[in-house]
Amino acid sequence: MSARSALSTILGGGTVMLAGAGKMGGALLEGWLKAGLPASQVAVRDPGPPPEMVSLLAANKIPLNENPASEVAALILAVKPQVAPDVLPQLSQFAGASSVVISVMAGRTISFLEQSFPKSAVIRTIPNTPAAIGRGITVAVPNARADENARALTDALLRSTGPVEWIDDENLMDAATAVSGSGPAYVFLLAETLARAGEKAGLPKELAAKLARETVSGAGELLYRSDLPASKLRENVTSPNGTTAAALKILMGESGVDKLFEEAVAAATRRGKELAG
């Protein structure tokens, strides 16, 4: 069964309403459209979407800030967690007992979401921005009202943008957010930092940027395609007493990336808990 027919079938003629068309909401929408979700089954609400999203919606004839033409089967909450207390009550009118409310907001707990959607199945998720190219990954945890059908619909929508990992312990969500939700930014920072280091070593700026970009993306693709663990792939690049070994001695030293990443993930995890209020 094609992605188009699978998503259409599981929606049962209902609408997917996306609340929030920023970076994450936009990434999900792009992923759905590329996976075959009919534009006629999508509605978007956002008081000020970025220009690129306005263009995407216009190109696909997706209504903006209009009431959906059919019942909302899935309401995707992609607004900033800081504005959620003001925005979610306004969205409660669109979700009923047969709707599934899917949050992609960092920090906001299931109990917080249930205050605005007491009759709906609620599923808290954390996707990441590679969803826009079908290479995202999402962690999801359901509330007690989320039955098999609600989970199946959520899984179908999110799996069209990459793998979905289901968990039962909501307490793990902040750490998952710190690793995979925020993780793409860490990788992009690596490309930036590597380019700057290459430039300081004498490479022309444009060449350093291209080498860093292609190396990071190529290594990521190799990791994706390979069955080997990351540690083995690293070892395969490292000749004894060679140039890579000299660099890794610094990166894997006492004050190297292990410690920095532990601190970074811990900081992101704490911030997620703070956002919960």
Secondary structure, 3 states (H helix, E strand, C coil): CCHHHHHHHHHCCCEEEEECCCHHHHHHHHHHHHHCCCHHHEEEECCCCCHHHHHHHHHCCCCECCCCCCCEEEEEECCCHHHHHHHHHHHHHHCCCCCEEEECCCCCCHHHHHHHCCCCEEEEEECCHHHHHCCCCEEEEECCCCCHHHHHHHHHHHHCCCCEEECCCHHHHHHHHHHHHCHHHHHHHHHHHHHHHHHHCCCCHHHHHHHHHHHHHHHHHHHHHCCCCHHHHHHHHCCCCCHHHHHHHHHCCCCCHHHHHHHHHHHHHHHHHHHCC
